Amino acid sequence: MSIRYVSTRGNGPELNFEDVLLAGLAPDGGLYVPTSLPHFSKEDLLAMRKMSYAELAYEIVAPFVGPCIAESDLRAILNDTYAEFRHPAVAPLVQLEDDQWVLELFQGPTLAFKDFALQLLGRLLDHVLGRRGEKVVIMGATSGDTGSAAIEGCKRCDNIDMFILHPHERVSDVQRRQMTTVIAPNIHNIAVQGNFDDCQAMVKASFVAEPFLPNGRRLVAVNSINWARIMAQIVYYFYSALALGRIEAPISFSVPTGNFGDIFAGYLAKQMGLPVEKLVIATNRNDVLHRVLTHGTYAKLSLEPSLSPSMDITVSSNFERLLFDLAGRDGAVLSRWMDEFAGGDLTLSESALAQAKSLFDSHRCSDEETCEEIANVWENNGYLVDPHTAIGTKAARACHGDSSAIMVTLATAHPAKFPASIEASGIGVTADLPAHLADLFERVETYDVLPNDLADVQRFMAENCRV
Ligand SMILES: *Cc1c(COP(=O)(O)O)cnc(C)c1O
């Protein structure tokens, strides 16, 4: 029996892995979730302790993929994916204090954890498309990390043309250059003369509009609601727990959170047999999740730009996947909840809130506290953290209490990606870009600046996708 996928809103068709890989939102507006999860016993976990990252990834991912990809192909794809990472451990652990650890998820090509999922997603898509004899166009909007990770993940894909929109002159130089210096015939960077919301609105509109691409070419999304991205992220929870010998003794994770994709993967790892005690939602001033966990009301506020821009969100799209479980996996109930939320706010029932609180803890950090924490970790532990990770380490200590669990903070980005925040912390050190990016500022950039106009952007895409 292989795992199938259903929509959280209960009205989408049931899909296999291959279809879910190519799907964005379900037609009923919901997100796809697996109908069942693989479970790993204590004996299974013991047997997995000595595996390399790619071998472990195979064990975790294969049940979700099912018969869609042959074992030898899937193993080759995973080996190839994680060979791109600079550190031999792929996701190395660093000890800060007795029971406080950091899991470095920034050893991939673009220095953020998104590489774990997007390096794999590009290869999975290209493999499946090659077999089907299809070509697709990927369209995405980015304010930073997602764009570069998606571009790096797809730059060698024969069956994918990629168009990434970013707001012109509104992303950092490092982030822009990480995208625009990738010169490949299938990669197109579009700088839109507007803000990030304008870019995102164009992507949304393009997915619902009349087909505008030649030859009926299909449009595919690689944003954080794509199931395969969540799936890939489950692996490092297992990897770090096994590396720390946590097969029975409890382990907790503190996760710098925006769209709730990364931490949702940790929640799944727990259900799949990992002895996870707490999952700490670490947020910046955009604290929609901290508020719902504290008071039980899920309500959108306006966006507040922060020093941790990759967590600047007003709604956490993947939170719907957790809400689906809290609704007893009843699509009709969840649909009602999402309607309520769309109408203003959603108040969780007492039992749903109690269940959420038994799984998650949360903590919120201001920009000032983020800078203090960067300085604090540097001075006390001699370790440099980026602003996202700093929110994680701060939340880890705040929420640890007297638990006997080991606490692991996910380091979601390399400090060199956010030099301005490191400088603002006043510690007087700078983070250097790793060797493979040391000449980033000397590389040639290519991108097209287009007006903030949907028709112009769509015409550009139609003219530039390979036939
Ligand atoms: C994307 C991102 C996050 C947030 O991850 P979600 O899965 O959206 O919760 C945190 N930190 C960094 C550096 C990121 O790029």
The ligand as a Tripos MOL2 file, in Angstrom:
@<TRIPOS>MOLECULE
LIG
   15    15     1     0     0
SMALL
NO_CHARGES

@<TRIPOS>ATOM
      1 C1         12.4100   30.3480    4.8990 C.3       1 LIG1
      2 C2         13.2280   30.6490    6.1100 C.ar      1 LIG1
      3 C3         12.7010   30.5110    7.4150 C.ar      1 LIG1
      4 C4         11.2570   30.1260    7.6760 C.3       1 LIG1
      5 O1         10.9660   28.7990    7.3310 O.3       1 LIG1
      6 P1          9.4210   28.3090    7.1850 P.3       1 LIG1
      7 O2          9.4920   26.9270    6.6750 O.co2     1 LIG1
      8 O3          8.7920   29.2670    6.2260 O.co2     1 LIG1
      9 O4          8.8140   28.4000    8.5450 O.co2     1 LIG1
     10 C5         13.5420   30.7350    8.4840 C.ar      1 LIG1
     11 N1         14.8300   31.1130    8.2950 N.ar      1 LIG1
     12 C6         15.3610   31.2770    7.0670 C.ar      1 LIG1
     13 C7         16.7720   31.7210    6.9450 C.3       1 LIG1
     14 C8         14.5840   31.0420    5.9310 C.ar      1 LIG1
     15 O5         15.1260   31.2080    4.7070 O.3       1 LIG1
@<TRIPOS>BOND
     1     1     2 1
     2     2     3 ar
     3     2    14 ar
     4     3     4 1
     5     3    10 ar
     6     4     5 1
     7     5     6 1
     8     6     7 2
     9     6     8 1
    10     6     9 1
    11    10    11 ar
    12    11    12 ar
    13    12    13 1
    14    12    14 ar
    15    14    15 1
@<TRIPOS>SUBSTRUCTURE
     1 LIG1         1 GROUP 0 **** ****
